[in-house]
């Protein structure tokens, strides 16, 4: 429902079942910090078939991809027996000389090299190059003034955070109604206590007391915002 309303959905998911996998538009496969595939999800099986890794009938594509990356697939075994993977360099193992858990580093290196030589990588690289060229002039201007550390400016961030907070208030009316009720009751109590204050020395002291009470009340009421931050801390981070 969210995607149909124009939202971009990004999943980081481990071994999804086929009913979930077939809903994906774009798929990125990573292993040992290397990209093994990035492109349309519906073309992933076709791509692996083109480089010699055939998915068995009735096998879940997500399971097949993980098996290939981990070196557990029958397609990998057949590939090793038929024609051994070509040594693509000195990266047969990880940086510490030991392959990562359950990951065949030689297969990962081979798949990574295959992807780098594929048309999918070239098209992605060209698209990224166009984006970088478009941003180039803007970045030169911004670096002259100050270094920008966020993708969006302060006003954009303020707009979206404020919009989200407003939606939270609208979707949880009980909290806002309770705050309004408490504020109105306190206003009536304070107004009744300091009603009819005279214009003399005692009146000045009474007004100072009322200002102190109102200021203290506002300070303590704003502490309730901490509860919201604690509850949504993971989302903020």
C-alpha positions as CSV (number, residue, x, y, z in Angstrom):
1,X,0.0,0.0,0.0
2,X,2.9,2.4,0.8
3,X,4.6,1.7,-2.5
4,X,1.4,2.4,-4.5
5,X,1.2,5.8,-2.8
6,X,4.6,6.7,-4.2
7,X,6.9,5.6,-1.4
8,X,10.2,4.1,-2.1
9,X,10.6,0.8,-0.1
10,X,14.1,-0.4,0.7
11,X,14.5,-3.9,2.4
12,X,17.5,-5.3,4.0
13,X,16.2,-8.9,4.3
14,X,17.8,-12.3,4.9
15,X,16.4,-15.3,2.9
16,X,12.9,-14.1,2.1
17,X,10.3,-16.6,0.9
18,X,9.3,-16.5,-2.8
19,X,6.0,-14.7,-2.1
20,X,8.0,-11.8,-0.7
21,X,10.9,-12.0,-3.2
22,X,8.6,-11.7,-6.2
23,X,7.4,-8.3,-5.0
24,X,10.8,-6.8,-5.2
25,X,11.6,-4.4,-8.1
26,X,15.4,-4.0,-7.5
27,X,17.8,-6.4,-6.0
28,X,21.3,-5.9,-4.6
29,X,23.4,-8.9,-3.5
30,X,26.4,-8.3,-1.2
31,X,29.1,-10.6,0.2
32,X,32.3,-9.7,2.0
33,X,31.7,-6.0,1.2
34,X,31.5,-6.6,-2.5
35,X,28.5,-6.2,-4.9
36,X,27.7,-9.4,-6.7
37,X,24.5,-8.2,-8.4
38,X,22.6,-5.0,-8.6
39,X,19.6,-4.6,-11.0
40,X,16.0,-5.7,-11.6
41,X,15.0,-8.6,-9.4
42,X,13.2,-10.3,-12.2
43,X,16.4,-10.5,-14.3
44,X,18.6,-11.9,-11.5
45,X,18.0,-15.6,-12.3
46,X,18.7,-14.8,-16.0
47,X,21.9,-13.1,-15.1
48,X,23.2,-15.9,-12.9
49,X,22.2,-18.4,-15.7
50,X,24.3,-16.4,-18.2
51,X,27.4,-16.7,-16.0
52,X,27.0,-20.4,-15.5
53,X,24.9,-20.7,-12.3
54,X,21.6,-22.4,-13.2
55,X,18.8,-22.4,-10.6
56,X,17.2,-25.8,-10.0
57,X,13.5,-26.1,-10.8
58,X,11.1,-25.2,-8.0
59,X,13.9,-23.7,-5.9
60,X,13.4,-20.4,-4.1
61,X,15.5,-17.7,-5.9
62,X,16.5,-16.1,-2.6
63,X,17.8,-19.5,-1.3
64,X,19.6,-20.1,-4.6
65,X,21.4,-16.8,-4.4
66,X,22.6,-17.5,-0.8
67,X,23.7,-21.0,-1.8
68,X,25.7,-19.7,-4.7
69,X,27.4,-17.0,-2.5
70,X,28.1,-19.5,0.3
71,X,29.4,-22.0,-2.2
72,X,26.8,-24.6,-1.2
73,X,24.9,-24.7,-4.5
74,X,25.0,-27.6,-6.8
75,X,25.6,-25.0,-9.6
76,X,28.8,-24.0,-7.8
77,X,29.9,-27.6,-7.4
78,X,29.3,-28.3,-11.1
79,X,31.2,-25.1,-12.0
80,X,34.2,-26.2,-9.9
81,X,34.3,-29.6,-11.3
82,X,33.8,-28.6,-14.9
83,X,36.0,-25.5,-15.1
84,X,37.7,-24.3,-12.0
85,X,37.1,-20.6,-11.2
86,X,39.9,-18.4,-12.6
87,X,42.0,-16.8,-9.9
88,X,41.1,-13.2,-10.2
89,X,44.0,-11.8,-8.2
90,X,45.3,-11.9,-4.7
91,X,41.9,-11.6,-3.0
92,X,41.2,-15.3,-2.7
93,X,40.7,-14.8,1.0
94,X,39.7,-11.9,3.2
95,X,42.1,-9.2,4.4
96,X,43.2,-11.3,7.4
97,X,43.9,-14.3,5.3
98,X,40.9,-16.2,6.5
99,X,37.6,-16.4,4.6
100,X,34.5,-15.0,6.3
101,X,32.1,-17.4,8.0
102,X,30.2,-19.6,5.6
103,X,31.4,-17.6,2.6
104,X,33.6,-19.1,-0.2
105,X,35.8,-16.1,-1.0
106,X,36.9,-17.5,-4.3
107,X,33.3,-17.7,-5.4
108,X,32.6,-14.2,-4.1
109,X,35.7,-12.8,-6.0
110,X,34.6,-14.6,-9.2
111,X,31.0,-13.3,-8.9
112,X,32.2,-9.8,-8.2
113,X,34.5,-9.8,-11.2
114,X,31.7,-11.2,-13.4
115,X,29.4,-8.4,-12.2
116,X,32.1,-5.7,-12.9
117,X,32.4,-6.9,-16.5
118,X,28.6,-7.1,-17.0
119,X,26.3,-4.6,-18.8
120,X,24.4,-4.1,-15.5
121,X,27.4,-2.6,-13.8
122,X,28.2,-0.4,-16.8
123,X,24.7,1.0,-17.0
124,X,24.8,1.7,-13.2
125,X,28.2,3.3,-13.5
126,X,27.0,5.6,-16.3
127,X,23.9,6.6,-14.3
128,X,26.0,7.4,-11.3
129,X,28.4,9.4,-13.5
130,X,25.6,11.6,-14.8
131,X,24.4,12.2,-11.2
132,X,28.0,13.2,-10.2
133,X,28.3,15.5,-13.2
134,X,25.0,17.2,-12.3
135,X,26.1,17.7,-8.7
136,X,29.6,18.8,-9.6
137,X,28.9,22.5,-10.1
138,X,26.7,22.7,-7.0
139,X,29.3,21.0,-4.9
140,X,32.0,23.4,-6.0
141,X,29.9,26.4,-5.0
142,X,29.0,24.9,-1.6
143,X,32.6,24.0,-0.7
144,X,33.6,27.6,-1.1
145,X,31.2,28.6,1.7
146,X,31.1,25.6,4.0
147,X,31.1,21.8,3.9
148,X,27.7,20.2,3.6
149,X,27.4,17.0,5.7
150,X,23.7,16.3,4.9
151,X,22.0,15.4,1.7
152,X,19.3,17.9,2.4
153,X,19.4,21.4,4.0
154,X,18.2,22.4,7.4
155,X,14.8,23.8,6.1
156,X,14.1,20.5,4.3
157,X,14.9,18.5,7.5
158,X,12.8,20.9,9.6
159,X,9.8,20.6,7.2
160,X,9.7,16.8,7.2
161,X,10.4,16.4,10.9
162,X,7.6,18.9,11.7
163,X,5.3,17.2,9.3
164,X,5.9,13.9,11.0
165,X,5.4,15.3,14.4
166,X,2.1,16.9,13.3
167,X,0.9,13.6,11.9
168,X,1.8,11.9,15.2
169,X,-0.3,14.5,17.0
170,X,-3.3,14.0,14.6
171,X,-3.1,10.2,14.8
172,X,-2.9,10.2,18.7
173,X,-5.5,12.8,19.6
174,X,-5.8,11.5,23.2
175,X,-2.4,12.9,24.2
176,X,-3.0,16.4,22.6
177,X,-6.5,16.6,24.1
178,X,-5.1,15.8,27.5
179,X,-2.4,18.4,27.2
180,X,-4.9,21.1,26.2
181,X,-7.2,20.1,29.1
182,X,-4.4,20.3,31.6
183,X,-3.3,23.7,30.2
184,X,-6.8,25.1,30.4
185,X,-7.4,23.9,33.9
186,X,-4.0,25.3,35.2
187,X,-4.8,28.6,33.4
188,X,-8.2,28.8,35.2
189,X,-6.6,28.0,38.6
190,X,-3.8,30.5,38.2
191,X,-6.2,33.1,36.9
192,X,-8.5,32.6,39.9
193,X,-5.6,32.9,42.4
194,X,-4.3,36.1,40.9
195,X,-7.6,37.6,39.9
196,X,-8.2,41.2,40.8
197,X,-4.6,42.0,41.7
198,X,-4.3,45.7,42.8
199,X,-1.9,48.3,41.4
200,X,0.2,48.7,44.5
201,X,3.4,47.3,46.1
202,X,1.7,44.0,47.1
203,X,0.2,43.8,43.5
204,X,3.7,44.0,42.1
205,X,4.9,41.1,44.3
206,X,1.8,39.1,43.3
207,X,2.5,39.6,39.6
208,X,6.2,38.5,40.1
209,X,4.9,35.3,41.8
210,X,2.4,34.6,39.0
211,X,5.1,35.0,36.4
212,X,7.4,32.7,38.4
213,X,4.6,30.1,38.6
214,X,3.7,30.2,34.9
215,X,7.4,30.0,33.9
216,X,8.1,27.0,36.1
217,X,4.9,25.3,34.9
218,X,6.0,25.8,31.2
219,X,9.5,24.4,32.0
220,X,8.1,21.3,33.6
221,X,5.5,20.7,30.9
222,X,8.2,20.8,28.2
223,X,9.9,17.8,29.9
224,X,7.2,15.6,28.4
225,X,9.0,15.9,25.0
226,X,11.8,13.7,26.4
227,X,9.4,10.8,26.6
228,X,8.7,11.1,22.9
229,X,12.4,11.1,22.1
230,X,13.1,8.1,24.4
231,X,10.3,6.1,22.7
232,X,11.4,7.0,19.2
233,X,15.1,7.0,19.9
234,X,15.9,4.0,17.6
235,X,14.1,5.7,14.8
236,X,16.0,9.0,15.3
237,X,19.3,7.2,15.4
